[in-house]
């Protein structure tokens, strides 16, 4: 499990192909032969900037353009999501300091490390600003086009104005006057436990006090407070006009994010401590030690249930990619729930939860990454935001040349026939 990639490459040259394939399978490394059975292939592999002897990979984050690998050494390494080309690596915060997964908008990557929040230029990794937070963070940041939001241990949610942060930073006044960048602060009864969720008109977030709060993004006005019978500890999901979240009261809720109206409830009998994934007409949930459910978005009806699977990894070719307790990749037909196959992948202990595109992103704690895609599909399918897919040029098919006809021949010059 701990052989380096250089050693692996050496073994590939020394060991016959069939023997190497068997060795890879035993180690839990997906091989080209196994992937091809299910119409898959390796898109690229990469290595995060860290010392494998000391550091470990801590977070995998992504958007449609980049994949971010964050190590315990404080370094975040950014790769182009399709080519795997490493475009920058930046160290933020201290070694072994607490961090949260990176989030991004079109131009900015924000990272909370320790008691600071950093803003990086998305395509270059340049640090645009560094802000000391107003409280000890309990959630990662959520960013939109104008503000960034962070929950804290004392039950506060802060909204910071991105433009004001940048202005103060350029004026070298952000350290002393950081309070001027705070648009508003909202206070709940207990720790904020889920990253704030941005909707069209509001900011919704959960607390250990058992309530889900909805407030206006611009003026901190409470729109409603949805009370449950136990703390809310997992992240939330939004799909169209439906918001999904779970409570420790063993209930999974689907509500209208604008007014808190309950569309349906699903009782699992076990706590849900991981954020749901909502794509298309299906929402996927993974209760603790309770298997993997696929529910109908419209009415909460159970479409299928796999008791031995856990964690949503991706959706490729109508196959839901999950993991079993041995860290194999399990391919489940999204329509029927039938298991289409298993791919050994125990070598890669970590994975991204990719609801953005049809790429499967795996990694080891030593920072080695592998991205798998549908075979011969150079351009990804975007799940959550299909409108962000680049518009590809369309070319008219070339028409075969037709033999010249009498009408196509040039007219003879007057008198030409007489001269022949």
Secondary structure, 3 states (H helix, E strand, C coil): CCCCHHHHHHHHHHCCHHHHHHHHHHHCCCCHHHHHHCCEEEEEEEECCCCCCCCCEEEEEECCCEEEEEECCCEEEEEECCCCCEEEEEECCCCCCCECCCEECCCEEEEEECCEEEEEECCCCCEEEEEECCCCECCCCEECCCEEEEEECCCEEEEEEHHHHHHHHHCCCHHHHHHHHEEEEEECCCCECCCCEECCCEEEEEECCCEEEEEECCCCCEEEEEECCCCCCCCCEEECCEEEEECCCCEEEEECCCCCCEEEEEECCCCCCCCCEEECCEEEECCCCCCEEEEECCCCCEEEEECCEEEEEEEECCEEEEEECCCCEEEEECCCCCEEEEECCCCCCEECCCCCECCEEEECCCCEEEEEEECCCCCCCECCCHHHCCCCCCCCCCCCCCCCCCCCCCCCCCCHHHHC
